[in-house]
Amino acid sequence: MLRTLHSVTGLAAAILVVVLALSGAILSVNPVSEWMAAPAVRSGHTEIAALADVVAARRPEVDKIVRTASGTLVVSYFDGTSAGSEVVDPETGAALGPHAPSGFTRMVTNLHRSLLLGQTGRAVAGLGAAAMVILTMSGALMLMARLGGWRAILRPVRGTPMQRWHAGIGRLTMVALLLSSLTGTYMALATFELVPDGSAQASKSSEGVGGPRLPVGKVAALAAVDLADLRELAFPYAGDPTDTYTLTTSRGVSQIDAATGEVLTFEAHAAGSRFYEFVYMLHTGQGLWPLGLLLGLSATAVPLFAATGALIWWRRFKAMPRFPGNASAASAETIILVGSEGGSTWGFAAALHQSLTAAGQRVRTVPMNAIGSPYPKAARMLILPATYGEGTAPASASAFLARLDGLDMRLPVAVLGFGDRQFPRFCGFADTVSAALDARGWPSLLSLCRIDRQSAQEFARWGEDLGVALGLDLNLKAVAARPKTFSLELVRRVDYGAEVQAPTAILSFAMPADSRHGAWWRTLFPAGLPQFEPGDIVGIIPPGSDRPRYYSLASANRDGVLEICVRKQPGGHCSTFLHDLDLGGRIESFIRPNPAFRPSAGKAPLVLIGAGAGIGPLVGFTRHNETGRPIHLYWGGRNPASDFLYREELTECLADQRLTALRTAFSRVPGGGYVQGRLAEDGAELLDMIRKGAQILVCGGRDMAVGVERTLEAILKPAGLDLARLKEEGRYVADVY
């Protein structure tokens, strides 16, 4: 719901809020220039009557004296038939120069207040301010939920580069933007008298006694008021002997007889007047210019929000599968919820959707994160969760369990998990979902079923069981949705490990010369490659298969190549294909961001731990350590003579201090060992780095990762620390296969 509100509001009001933000940022400079150009009015130092007397002696026909919100005194006057205005010194009343705001400033002011469209524009601008309130608050709540609550608001923001920019800058500017938009909304409402501004209006019924007028310096009612309390003093019209002075102060509006100097009427401001002045000061910075500059600086981030937000929405929109005849949430009888990381589970969801629709059901198929939507006519729910990594939720189901807690409905439900039996936590997320539904009392339509390696046969058998449970004839024929791929050409390879029966290759791919991207594109962009960073995932579909295999990336797209480190697995279809690939050979691939496995921002040490081909992304992190952040790399191989991967590059990184320390362990040499043994030897040093905020990143085989966790637990426990806490804080992250 929050994401929908945020997205719809942002898309609808993007241009409007950008115009308001940029014009407001430009105007935020004005209070500074006024503060620098005009002396401040000091409380208790000057009477209004004394200053008005000096001004009237210099300008025989004064119209009004105004003290602006920033404290500048401006005199408007007539000189014959022409009008003028000047800034005056509050101490002496001497003219400091003409008061003539530039045409550009007036235009920007009108643009900001009314979009140059008069009263209609003022209403639209007010709606823009309200839209910014909605965007800021919904964005803040989404960020809070993503990071784990307000207490975690300073945690590193994870996601794609676009998401990190969008959320990271939002975290820095949300308070200022919320203040600007709330005050702007209030002022717009006050303009149309929907909320009171508290200001009093001068009485129109009172007239002076007429006769000769006192010199303004002798008017007792003006002599009794301090200049610091002035808002505006309007002089009587010279041609009307009964006209009066109209004095507006912080307390109210007075009419003063020009002949006697006595107060004829006084209308006090309502209680809301001071509040409105405070709101005005907060919004404009008038009278508080440092705040105005801060708000203006924050407003310059709004165009970046609009651009990154639109791109994030567009990528999400493009990635969302389309289902012809997808029923609305209000009318659907059967709800299919899909949790997919790489997109393959959507192919099975499409087959299920089509078969149920053909059987006469009104079906709605959406991501699992849509569980919070109201489904008033739903009779059942079918949930298809894939498992990502070590039993965790895929991106489209990341909020499912949290939203499940807030639901009142309890529908008959069936859970069909997708996974790979080679992993110990086969369909681990599906197990978690099923247990959560059971614990909350959801009736079971079918017992939990698990699909291994996207088996179409197992899916068809589950469809038969579902048909029996529903009393429908279902014939499910599906294959995994094949991701959109691009071709890459092998341009470099380095082979290791044949002597120790662990053949491993470092493979570098580039965009083929005959790709759809021409030479001009490759000149502007790194070989035409899509966006990726070390630690992201490349999916490769080997010939004769529709099932992708995944490899961690050792390079970033700005390196000009896509680089992976691959060990040849016995009977491994894709690894054998890659090891047999000659230079010039091609692969079909796609990129899957893996933002969770990435160094967090900051200067705290990084501890990188890996074994075998798991060194790939760790070298990538080290390669791009331009800031010289402390990096300690622990890596295990078999024999330094045959499979010391990246040896030359790591030596260079040590020399130029991109790598602080390298600790290796080789298991096939006398006196050798494993990487967890090196960690145990350096336990005291590791504990010191962890206390200083170090982040630990682990990549490699599951057996190695289990040994590393046990070793680290043994190091942490005597110090009162534990690995679970580090994981919760994002300071221990593993990419394990």
Phi, psi and omega in degrees: 000313180298316181298318179297313179301315181296314184292313182297315179298316181296316181293322183288326188245014187303307184295319181299311183291330176294316179298313180296320182293313182292320178294322176296322179296320178295316182291340182294345179282335185301314179301329179291314181295323178293319180297322181284331187272333188239141176293149180282149175276124181263132182296138177074015187252329185220139174271149178299320183299318183295315180293317181297326180296316180295317181295316181295329177292329181271326183237098186302330182241083180274136177270307179198159171241125184238132170259113184289169181297334179274357177101358179285137176263123182238127178254126172257139185210169174242137176237090187072240181262358182254149180255151178210171176211149182215156174268135182240156177282123182292341180280318188244342185080001180290147178288133178259349181144165181293148175257102185219085176305140183295156177299326178296316180297318179297319180296315180295321178299313179294325177297316182292321184277324189219008180058025181064024185238020177067214184296324177299318178296325177298320179295318180294319178298322176298320177295324177297319177296320178295322177298323179292327174299313181298315181297316182293315183289317179293321177296319179296318180293322177295318179295319178300315180294324182291323184270347178103029177107168182298328180293340181259016189296338180266003177295154177302138178275127181252158181140189176293163177307321179296318179292323180293319176298313185297312183282323183295315178290326176300321180296324182284331189247358189299321182294314181295318180292323178294320178296314179300314185288323178294315180293322177297320179296317180298316180295323177296318178296322179293326179301321181263017175057030175276338169227150183284144171263355174078358185282139178276156177247143179293141177291138181264354188270339187273139175232155177285170182283346183084183180092182182300139181270143174290149168304142185300331179290344180263358181286112187298321183295331177278327179292339183273358185246133180282144182300328181295342181267357184288139167248313178198140172236111178264127182278153177291151178291132186298329184275358182238105184294342181264357180292157188238165166284141173242115184249121176249123178237185179293343183267329183168198183240129180241145168253130187238129179294125182287340182270323184255340182079009181267153177282121180274315179218156175217123177247114182283144172296148174286171183300332183286350183297310180299322179296317179296318178299322179294317178298317180299316179297317180296321184285319187263338187080001178293116184092354178209064191298328177299322177294319179302318178295320179297316179295321179295319178296319178296325181296333180294344178282345185299317176302324178294319176302314183298316182292310181293321179297318179295321179291320177298315179297317183296318179295320178294320180296316181293327183282343184284122177298152180253134180241110177302132179071025178296118185293156176287161178298328183285336186248349188292137174267325180240128179252124174252120179252132187239130172244108185223136178265309182267350177104348186292329182294336179297332177296320177291321178297322180296318179295318178295316179300313183295318182292318179293321178297317178297334179275005175097007180274146170268114192241137173239125181243122185214168175295157181298334179294348178275013181302334183284352181289149177283133178233080189295333184252007184292135178253344182199162178224132178245123187244126183241083181265130167272160179253133180250128175062226184274058176079017183268169182283140171289170187302320184284359179233016187296333182256005188299308185296321179294320181285334179298326182298330185267008185268144175266335186285152177222093183260151169304133191223148173230134180246126178240109184269148177240132181194199184222122186293346180289346178265138181303320180266059179301122181055037184299322180289324176298321176300317181297317180297314181298317179295321180295321179293318178299318182294335182262006173081024177284130178296143182267120176281320174216153174290160181302132177237146183237135179254124180267125173051041173058044182290119178293328180292315179296323178296318180296319178296320177297323178298323177296316179297320179295319179300319178297317181295329182264350184072033181235155176266101182250132177233096186267117175235112185213152168230159180300140177295122181282123180296156173290129185241166172228152183273142173229152184244134180289122183245345180200143175213144175230125185253141180224168160081002182298324184291337181249023177055036176222063183302124182225138183231139170262115187246131179242128183241150176225166178291131181299152180297332182263021178290172182292345176273124181283180182297324181297323179295316182290339175288322181280327186236152183299093176056021179071012183286149175289172181289129170201160180232160173305138183095341172291173187245137169253129174265130181239129179256108183287158179302140178081011181218150173255359183262120181285152169247148190244141180223141179283141184273138177262353184235168170251158183298333179290348175286346179088354177221158171257118187241133177226157176243118190233125171267138179284119182266137177303121180076004180285116186297310185284318181295324176295316177301316182291321180290333179273357186286128177272162174304135185093346176292157187238154175234157171256124191218167172209159183257137172236113180302145177227063188296340180292332181258083184199145177300137176285163179288157176123183183249002180297152182298152172249133173247112182255128185230129180201173176212147178057222183292350176296353179289341187310295182295332180293321173295322178299317177298319181292318181303325184258022179274066183293336183277354181073026177301142180298122178233126178245115184255124173248125183215142180241136175227199181256309182213127183296340181281342186235332184222039173276086185295139175061027186303312184294317181293321179294325176296319177296320180294325175294321183293321182263010172070018167289335175241125183279316183209144178234122178239117183249157176219125181241122190277344185253026177235153179302133180076008181283191182185202182241165188297327180294334176293322177294324178296317180297321179298327182259025187306314183295318180294320178297317180298320178297318179294321179296320177296335179271009175097015183300148173252139181247128178238127185239135178217131178151198183290158186294320181298317177300314183297322178296316178297322178296316181297318179297319180295316180294322177300320179294328178286321187279323189303313180299338180268005180078019179249165177212155184292328180301320180294319178297320178297316180299324181275001182074019182259359169225114183228134183235141171240098192242142179228000000 
